[in-house]
Amino acid sequence: MAPSTHTVTNQPPPLVGYDVFAADRALAEAVVRHVEPGLLDEVRGELTALGQAAGSAQVREWGAQADENPPRLRTHDRYGHRVDEVEFHPAWHRLLGKGVSSGLTAAWNRPAGHVRRAAAFLVWTQADAGTCCPLSMTHAAVPALRTDPELAAEWEPRLTSVIYERELRPAHLKAGVLFGMGMTEKQGGSDVRAGTTAARPLAEDGAYELTGHKWFCSAPMSDGFLVLAQAPRGLTCFLVPRVLPDGTRNVFLLQRLKDKLGNRSNASAEVEFDGTWARRVGEEGRGVRTIIDMVAATRLDCVLGSAGLMRQAVAQAVHHCEHREAFGGRLVDKPLMRNVLADLALESEAATTLALRLAAACDDGGEQERALLRIAVPAAKYWVTKRCAPLTVEASECLGGNGYVEESGMPRLVRESPLNSVWEGAGNVQALDVLRALTREPGALDAYLREVGAARGADHRLDAAIKQLLTELADLEGMEARARRLAERLALVLQGALLVRFAPSDVADAFCASRLGGEWGATFGTLPHTLNLAAVVERARPAP
């Protein structure tokens, strides 16, 4: 045995064995804020159990295993029969099963369902973001199917089930199912109306035969898919079951799996339809209208997913700096490092607070809340998902060279960080959707202004930002070219208003000074030194 040359010291312990939910003060407070008191003990109990699982060494190991062993495509069995299946590591199934059993597809029929699910989604993202894709698609399929009461009655109980059954067999024989989605095609991308997949009506009422392709098919191992195709009267939404009621496999030809930058544990596929049986969802020619509520739900999940990644990155950075010493003291106590950590913590808390507010609007369901969602979801999707990548990179740098090493887990967060900005419509799509809400739905802006107006008078920088935003909105010249700027300002002002109302004064003060007041540089760690940054960092500490 080689002689020992030194004793290992000054290395932070792993951040495991803690409650991911309870350690996130911003998230825990948002749950209290948005859940009725009579339900609070039940909801907190659920989230505590999930938070403890997400922070356990066992689940962290499952996440690493699922990421290190990506899914494999198996097109044929040993006898040459076409099977088109995706094989996953056992850790993937354990993670996905835990997500299903924890209610991550069961929001629609439970009191405070969207808030409790949103908090759980944010927590579970920190265990492994890959399994959150099928959980999101399955959850989001419900409002689309509700446009057809017969289909909803058949499928919704299985979609909202807390039972995970991985085997492919007829859906009516399963207690729980998963759904995927396919909208984009090679020639169209985000322009889904340019799709060429054809839907030919069959003799059976509502049944069609599909011929064509999908360039990105999310969660290809699922039991059913919502897809868009061109019917005789135009673009239409269809339900494509993976296995037909008689037990035969539907024609669902998996051409290849995407080799992605991140999200490695999850499968995304290219799929061909060649005489594929499908059932129409909604009216012919109204495919976008039918599927739009599904898209809105998945966009909110993109916000939640990014908030979860940011929170985990901040937790890892603060934990490291609490335990690492350099230049005569703990890193967390060094003024410049404290500035960086506080800046990261502000970004994370603002994302979490906004995401949970939007989930609460989904639970409310009132006209004003629906109007707020119409403008706030694309604005939040645009801004929060774009902040994720720079935050995770900066948080990794807090660990120094260790943060660039796979064993730290930080590179996995960095690779995952751009994903939610791309999925469900990239930045320009979201910014243009904000413009559509502004120009076509005046109630959306009214609802937004009522929401931010609730914080008026509490911070002069927020008041000035609201006034400046109104001036920008009144200028109609070059609106499309300014769409990103408008989406950014709408998101920041809304975040500022929520923090002023609900966050500790030190957090709200620092956010308004930097994001709204202009006392901020181009990188993290450039907050005014006069702020109480120690209190901001302490609030972000993931105390095991």
N, C-alpha and C positions, 0 to 999 in steps of 0.2 A: 504494500500500500504506500502511496506517495505520502511524504511527510506533510503535515499541515503547515502552510506558510503564513496563515493569518486567521483571525477570528472575525466572522461576519457580524458586523454591527451597523447601526444606522440605516437599516432597511425597513421600510414600513411593512406591517403585517398585511395579509390579504384582507380586502373589504368583503367579508363574508360573515354569516351568522347574525344578520341584523334584519329588521323589519323595513323593507323598502318603502312601504306606505307610511308608517308612523314616523320614520326618519325624514320624510319630506314634509316640512311644516306648511309650505304653501299649498300642497295638495290636500293634506289633512284638513286645513282650515277651509279650503274651498268646498270640500265635502260637507262639513258642518254648515257652511253658508247656504248650500243649495239643496239640502235634504231636510225634509220635515222632521221635527224633533222626535215624533213617535216612531220613526223608522231608523233613527240615527244609530242606535245600538246594534241593530241587525246589520246595517250597511257597514259600519266600522268593524264589526266582527268578521264579516266576509273579507273585507279589504285587508285586515290584519293577518288573517290566515294566508291570503295570497301574497301579501308583502313578506311574510316570514318565509314562505316557499321560495319566492323570487330572490331573496337574499341568502338562501342556504347554499352551502358548499355543493350539495348534490345537484341542485338545479343549475347552478353556475357551470358545473361540469357537463351537464346535459347540453347546455347552450354551446359550450366549446366543442363538444363532440359533434353536434348537429352541423355546426359551421365548418368543422374540419373534414366532414364526410358528406359532401353535397349529394343531392339526389342523382339517380342514374336512370336513364331512359331504357326501357326494355320493349322493343317493338314487336318481337315474336317469341313464342315459347319454343321449347326444345324440338317440337315436331313441325315447326314452320308455320304455325297458326299465328295470325296477327292478333296481338293482345293490347298493344299501346298502353303500357302501364309505366308508372314512375315508382321507383323503389327508394325508400328513405331509410336512414339510420334509425335504429330503435329509439335513440334519444329524441329524435324529431317527434315520433308518435307519443312519447311520454309528455313532451312539452305541449303538443297540440291537444292531447287528451286533457291535460290539466287546464288549459285555457277554456276548452268547451265546458268542462265540469264546473268551472268557476263563473259561468254565466256570461262569457264574452260574446256569445251569440244570442243572448236571451234578454235584450233590452226592451223589446217592444211591448211586452205584456206584463211588466213588473212596475210597481210604483217607484218613482225616481229611477227608472230603468236606465236612462241614458247617462245620468250623472254617475251612478254606481258602476256602470260598464265603462264609462270614459276613464274613471279613476283606475279601474282594474286594467284597462288597456294600456294606460300610461305606465303602470307598475310592471305588467308582464312584458312589455317591450324591452325592459331592462334585463330580462332573462334571456330572451332571444327574439329579435325583431322579425325573423323569417316566418315563424308560425303565425304572426299577427296578420299576414296577408290573407290566408284562407278564413281566419276568424273575422276579418273585416268584410270580405266579400260575402260571407254567409249572413252576417248581420245586415249588410246593406241591401241584400236581395229582397228583404221583406216588403219594403214600401213599393218596389216595382211590381211584385206579384199581387199586391193588394189592389192594383187596377183591374184585376180579374178575380172577383170573389170566389169563383169555383177553384181556380188554381191556388189562391191563398188558403182556402179551407183544406186543400189537400197537402200543401207543402209547408205552410208556416209552422205547424206543430213540430215537424221534424227539424226545420231550420233553427228554431228557438229552443231545441232540446239541450239538455246538459249531459247527454250521453254521446260519447265518441265511438263510432264504429268504422274502422278503417277499411274493411273489406268492400270490394265493389260487388254489389248485387242489386236487384230491383229495389227502388226506394221504398215501396210499400211494405217491404220486409225489414226495414231498418227503423230503429227507434230514433236515430239522429242522422242528419246528412250535412254535407258541406257543399257550398256553391262557389263557382268561379265566374269569371266574366271574360268576354272577348268582344272588343269593339274596333280596335285599330287594325288596319291592313297595310300591306307594303306600300301601296301607291298613295295612301291618304294620311296615315299617322293621326294627328289630332283632328284632322278634317274628316270626321266619321261619315259625313254625308257623301264623301267620295268613295265609299265602300262599293265593291262590285259583287260581293257574295249574293247569289240569287236565291230567292225563296219561291218555290213552285207549289201552289195549293194542291192538296190531295183531296180525295173524296170525303174523308172524315172531317167534320166541321172543326175548324181551328187548327188542323194539322197541315204541315208543309214539308217539303223536301228541300234541303239546303245543298248548294254547290258553291264552293269557294274556299276562302282561307281566312285565318286571323294571324296577324304578324306577332301579336302579343296576346297570349291566353294565360290569365292568372290562375294559379292553383289547378293545374291540369289533372290532378288526381281526384278531383271532386266528383260528387254524385250528379251534379247538374250545373248548367252554365246559362247565363243570360248573354245573348249575342244579338248583334244588329245585322240585318240582311235586307236586300231590296226585294220587296213583295210587289205585286202588280200595281198597288197604289202608292208605292214609295217605301222609304226606309222604315222598317218595322222591328220591334223587339220580339225575340223568340226565347223560349226555354228549351234547351237541348239536354235531355237526360243522358247520362253516361251509359246506363243499362236500361233496356226496354222492359216493360212489365212482364214479358214472357221469359225473361232471363237472358236474352241474347244481347250482345254488345251493340250499341249504336255505332254508326260509322263515325269515328272520331280519331283521325289519323295524326298521331304525334310525329312531326317531322324531325324536330330536334329540340333540346333544351337550351335556353340562352346561357351563355357563359358571362355572368354579370360581375361587375366591379365588387359589389357587396351583396347583402341579402343572399348569401351563399347557401344557406340551409333550405331556402324556399325554391320551388321550381316555377319557372316561367317558360312557356312553350310556344312553338309555332305549330298550328294545327290546320289540317285540311278537312273540308266537308265534301263528301262525294255521295250524294243520295242520303244524307243524314236526316233522320226524322226529328222534327221540331214542332213545338206547340206555340201558337201565337200568344203573345202577352199584350193586352191592350189592342187598340185599333190599328189597322193597316195604315201606314203612312205617318204614324205618330210615334215612331220608335224612340226618338230623342226625348220627347215629352214623357214617355212611359218610363224610361230608364234614368231620367234626370234626378229623381229623388235618391236612387241608388248611388249616383255619382256624388251628390251632395253629402251623403253619409260617408262614403269612402274618402272624400276630401277632408271632412272633419277628422277622420281617423289618421290622415296624413299629418294634420296639425298635432294630434295627440301622440302619434308615433315620434315625431320630431321632438316634442316636449319631453317624452320619455328618454330619448337618446341624450338630449341636452342635460337632463337631470342626472343621468348616470355618469356622464362625462364630468360634470361639476362635482358630484359626490366623490368620484375617484381622485380628482385633482385636490380637493380640500382634504380628503383623508391622507393622501400622500404628504401634503405640505404640513399637516399636523404632526406627522411622525418622523419627518426627515429634518435633519439639522445641517446647517451650512453657515459658515462665517460667524460662528459663535452663538447661534440660536436657531430656534425652529423657523422653517421657511414661512409658515403661516403668520409669524410675527414680524416678518420683514416688510417694511412699508410698501415697497414696489410690488412684491408678490401679493400682498394683501389687496392692493389695487386691482391686480389682474383677477384674483379670485372673486372679489366683490363684483367686478364688471361681468364676469361669467355668471355669477349667481343672479344678478339682476335680469339678465337675458333669459335665464331658465325660469325664474319665478314669473316673469311677464308672460312667457309662453304658456305655462301651466294655468295661470289665472284666466287668461283669455280662453283657452281650450275648454276649461270646465264651465265658464260662463256660457259658451255656445252649446255645450251639452245640456245645460239647464234650460236653455231656450227650446231645445228639442223636446224636453219633458213637458214644458208649459204648453206648447202647441197653439197658443193664441195667435190672433192675426198679427199683432205687433211683433211678437217674437219671431214669427215666420218671416216677416218683412226684415227684421234685423239679421236673421240668418242669411237672407238672400244677398246681402252686401257684405256681411262680416265674415262668412265662411270663405269666399274666394280671396278676400283681403288677407285673412289670417293664413290661409293656405299659401298665398304668395309670400308673405313676409316671414312667418315662423319657420317654414321649411327652408327658406334661403339662409336663415341665421344659423341653422344647425351645423352646416359644414365648417364655417370659420370658428364656431365655438368649440367643436370637438377637436379641431386641429390645435387651437390655443390650449385647451385643457390637456391634450397630450404633451404639449411642450412643458407644462408644469411639472411633469414627471422626468423631464430631461431626456437623456438617451433611452432610459427605461421605457418611456412612452412610445418609442419607435419600435419596440420589440414586441413580437406577437404575444409572448407570455403575459404581458401586462393587460391584455384585452383592449387597449386603447386603439390599436390599428383596426380592429373589428368595428369599433364605433365610427372611426373616421371613414372607413369604406362604406358603411351603411348611411352616413350622414347626407349624401346628396340625393338619396333615393326618393324621399317623399316630395321633393321639389319637382321631380320628373314625372312620377306616377300621377294618374288622374288629372292630367293636364299640366304642362310645364308653366313656367313663369308668365310668359306672354299670354297664354290661354287664360290664366287666372286674372291677370290685369285687365284684359279685354272683357272678361265676365263682370268685373267690377264696373266697368263703363256701361255695360248693358243694364246692370241693375240701376245705375244712376240715371240713365236716359229713358229707360222704358218702365221703371217701377218707382214712381216718386215716393211711394210709401216706404221704400227701403231706406232712403236718405232720411226721411222724417223719423223713422224708428232709430236709426243710428244717432241722429242728433239728440234725440230724447235720452238715449242711453248715456252718451258722453256728457250731456247737459246736467245729469244728476250730480256730477262732480264739479260743476262750475263754482268758482269762488273759493275753492279750497287750495289752489296753487296757482300763482300768477303765471307761471310758465305754461301750465296746461291751458289756462284761459287764453294766453297769447297764441298757442298752437291751434286751438279751436278756431280762433278768429282768422288766422292765416289760412287754415284749411278751407274755411268758407270763401275766402277770397280766391283761392285756387279753383274751387268748384264753380265759382261764378264766371270764370274765364273759359269760354268754350273753344277758343282758338287752339288748334293743335292738340286736341284731347287725346287722340289715339297715341301720338308720340309721347304724351305725358302720362300714359296710363300706369306705368310702373311707379312713377313718382306719387301719383294719387293713391294707388293701392298701399304703398309704403306708409304714407302719411295717415291714411285711414286706420291702418293697423296700429301704428305707434300711438296715435291719439287715443284710440280705444283702450290700448294697454295702459297708458298713463292714467286715464280716467278710472279704470278698474283698480289700479294700485293705489291711487289717491283715496279711493273709497274704502278699500279693504285691507291693504297691506300695512305693516308697521311704518311709521312715519319716516324712519331712516331709509327704508327701501323705496318708498314713494318719492322722497326728496332726491335720492341719488338718480332714480330713473328720470324724473322730470328735469333735473339739472343737465343730464347728459343727453338723453334721447330727444327731449323737447326743447331744452334751453340752450343747446349748442355748446355746452361746456364739455366737449368730448373730442377725442382725436379720431383717427382713421382705423385704429386697432384697439383691441381690448387692453385694459390696464391704463387708460388715460382719463380716469375720473378725477374730478377736482379733489385735491388732497384735504380740503377742509371738511369733507363729508365724514360721517361716522361709518367708515368702511369696516371696522372690526365687527360692528353689530350685524352688518349685512353678511359677512362671511360666517359668523357664528350661527346665523339662522340657516345657512346652507349646509351646515355640518351634518354628515350622516352618522350620528351617534349610534353605534351598534348597541 
